[in-house]
C-alpha cells in the first residue's frame, strides 16, 4: 500500500492513550475532501506539545496509507500517517470567536447515519467503524465509578507532560500514568428515529476528559466538579441539536462515543 496525500477536516480528537507499539498518542477522525470518513493513527502526543498540533475543525493535509495489520477488526477507515507530512492548511472552520455552524453543518450533516443500529449493520457488512448520529433524546450522563486518589493524581501528572514541562522523569511517569486514566464517562440516549432502543455508551471525547481534569483543579470538591460537568455536557447539550461521533474499539466490535457535535437547535433537518 503506497502513501497518498489527503486533505482531512478534523472532527474528532479522542482522549490520549498510551500504546505499547506507538507510545503516547491521539486517535483522530475526520472527513476527507472526497466526503469519506478516515481514522488517522497514531498521531504522537508530542506533536501537540511542540506547537505542531491542530484543533477540531481544522483542515489538515497529511500523507497516509490504509492500515492492513488490524488483525481482528480490519476497520475500513483506519490509516497510518507519515508524521512529518502533517500540516494545517485551513483554520476557518475552527471558530475563533463566532462559530459558523452553517458551514460546519454542510460537512457534517450529509455524513449522518440513521441510528446506532444502522452503524452496527454497516460494520457487519463492510467493516464501517466511524459515523455520526443525531441524538433524539439525551437521557443521562453519569460516571461508571468514582476516581480513586491515585487516578486523580494520574491526571495531574498527565497535565505536566501535556503542557510541555517534559523532563525525562516526568515523561516516564506520564507514560505509566496515562494508562491509568479510566474511561468512566457514559451517556444514555436514544437516536433520532422512531422507537429507538436506549443506548448506554462510553464517551471518549477529549473535550470532556480535559474539562473534568481542569475543573478538578479549579473546584474544591468532586460534587462541585461533577455539577459543572453536568451543566456543560448534559444540560447545555439538551438545548442543542446534539450529535455524537461514533467509532468502534480497535480490538472488538463495540461502538462508543468518540466526540460530540452540537449546533444550535432549530437548524437544518
N, C-alpha and C positions, 0 to 999 in steps of 0.2 A: 504494500500500500504506500503510495507516494504522498509527500507533503503537498497540501493545497492551501492557498491563501483565501481566507474567508473574512467577510465583514459581519459582525455579530452585534445585535442590540442586547446588552446585558439586562436580564430581567430578574435573575436570582443570584445571590451570593449566600450559600449555606454557611452555617456556623463552622469555623475552622476545626479541623481534626488532625490528629497525628496518625500518619500511615506508616506501617513498618517498611514499606517499599519506598515512599516518597518523602517522609518526614512531615513537618508541619505544612499543611496545605489547605486550600479553599476550593471547593467544588462550585463551579459557576455554570449557569444555564442561560440560554438566550435564544433569540430568533435570528436566523440568517437573513441576508438581503433577499434570498430566494423564498423566504417565508417558511422555513423549516426549523423545527426545534433542534438544538445542539447542546451537548454537555461537554464542557471543556475541563480537562483534569489531567494532571494536577497543576494547579496554579500555586506556586510556593508562597507561603505567608510573608516571606522576606520581601516579596515584590511590593507589598503594601507598606512595609516598614521603611523602605528606601525611597518612597515617593514615586515609584513607578507603577502604582496600582491604578485602579479605576473604580468607578462608582456605578450603582444601578442606573440604568437607562443611558449610560454612555454607549456610543457605537465604538467598538474596538475592531482592529484588524489584527489577524493572527494567522500564522501558518500552523496547520494541524493535519492530523490524519486519523482515519477511523480506527478505533480500538478493535483489535482482533483477539485479545487474550483474556476477555471476560469469560472464563470457562463455564461458570454456572448460569450467567444471566444473558449474555450476548445482547445487551441493550443497544438498540439501533442508533441512538443519538450520540453515543459516547465517542469522544475524540481526544487524543493526546495533543498537547501543544508543544511547539518549539518556543521555549521561554523567551529567548532574546528577540523574537519576532513580534511580540505583543506591543501594540501601541494604541492609544486613544485617538480616534480620528474625528469625533463629533460629540460634544457635550451639551448640545442644545436642548435635549430632552431631559437632562438631569434635573432641571428645575431649581436653579439657584435664584431664590426669590419666588416668583409666581410660577406654579406648575401649569404647563399646557396639557391638560388632561385630554383634550380633543385629539391632539396629535399622538399622544401615547395610545389612546384607545384605538386609533387606526391600525396600530400594530398588534395590540393585544386581543381585541375582540374577535377578529377573524380566526384566532387560534383556539377558541374555546371548544372544549368537549361538552357534550350534553350533561355528563354526570361522572362521578367516580366509577359507577358501573360500566359506563361506556369506555373509560380508560382501561379498566380491568379486562374487558373484552378485547380491546386493541392489543394489549400486552400478549394475551394468549394467541392472537392471530399473527402478529408480526414483530413482537418484542418492543412495541412502543412503550417508552418508560418516562416520558415527560408530557405534561399537559397543563391546562388551566381550566378550572371550573368556576362557574358563578354560584355563590352561596345564596340559597333561598331563605334559609333560617339559621342564624347563629345561635346555638343553644347554650354553650358553656365554654369557658376557658378555665382549665384547672391544672394543678400540679399533680403528677403521679406520686410524688413523695416530696418531703422537705429536704433541703440540703443539709448535710452534716457540717460541722465546723471545718473539717478538712476539705470538703468540697467548696465551701465558701472561700477558704484560703487559696484553693487552686485557681479560682477566678482572679484573685488579686495577683498571683504570680503570673498568670497569663497576661494580665494588664501590663505588667512591667515589660515583658517582651514585645507585646503588640505595639506599645508606644515607642519602641525603639531603644530602650535603655538595655542594650542587649550584650552584656558581658558574657564571658564563657560560662560561668557558674549559673547565671540566671537563665541562659539558653538551655542548659541541660535540665534544670529544674522545670522549665516551662514544657520541655518535651515530655517529661514524665507527667506533669500535672494536667496538660492539655487532654490527655486520655481520660482523666478522671472527671471532667466536666460532664455531668449527667444530662441526658435528654429528657427533661422532666415535664415539659410543657405539652399539653394536649388540648385539642378542640373537639367539641361535639357539634355537629352541624348537619343540615340537610342541603343537598344541591337544589338548584332552581328548576326542578322538574316535578311533575305530579307524583305523589306517593313515593317519594324518595325515602329510602331507609335512613336511619340515623347513623352517621359515620362518627367514629371515635378515633382520632388520629394524632400521632406525634407531630409536633411542629419543630422544624429545624431552621427556622428563619433567623439569620444573623441579627437582624434588626431587633427581634425580641430578646435574644441572648444578650446583646450589648446593652439594651435598656435595663434588663434585670441586673447585670453586673454593675452598671454605673449607679443605678438607684439604690443598690445595696450599700454603696459607699456614702450616698447622699443622705439617706434617711436612717433614723436611729433604730427602727425595729423592722422585723420581717413583715409584720402586719401592714405597716405603712408602705413598705416597698411593694407588697402584693396589691394593695389598694391602688397605687399609681399604675401598676401593670394592668390591672383590670380596667381602669379608666381609659387607658390608651389603646389597649389591644383587644378589648371586648366592647365596652360601652361606645367608644368612638367608632369602632368598626361596624356596629349595628346601625349607625346613622349613615353609613356609606354604601356604595354599590360594591360590596365586598366580593373579591375573587381570591381563590387560593391557587398558587402554582403548586403542582404536584409532581412527585418523582418517586421512582422505586428505589428500594435499597439495593446496594451493589451485590449482596450475597443471597437475597431471597426475594420472591415476588410480592413484597408488601409495599403498598403505596403510603406515602407520608406527605405532609405539607412542608414544602421547602421555601415558600415565600408567600407574601400577601400583596394584593393589588387592590386599591380602594379609592377609585374616583368618586366624585360627588354622586349622591343618589339622584335619580331622575334624568340620567344621561341617555345615550343611545341604547336601544333594546338589544 
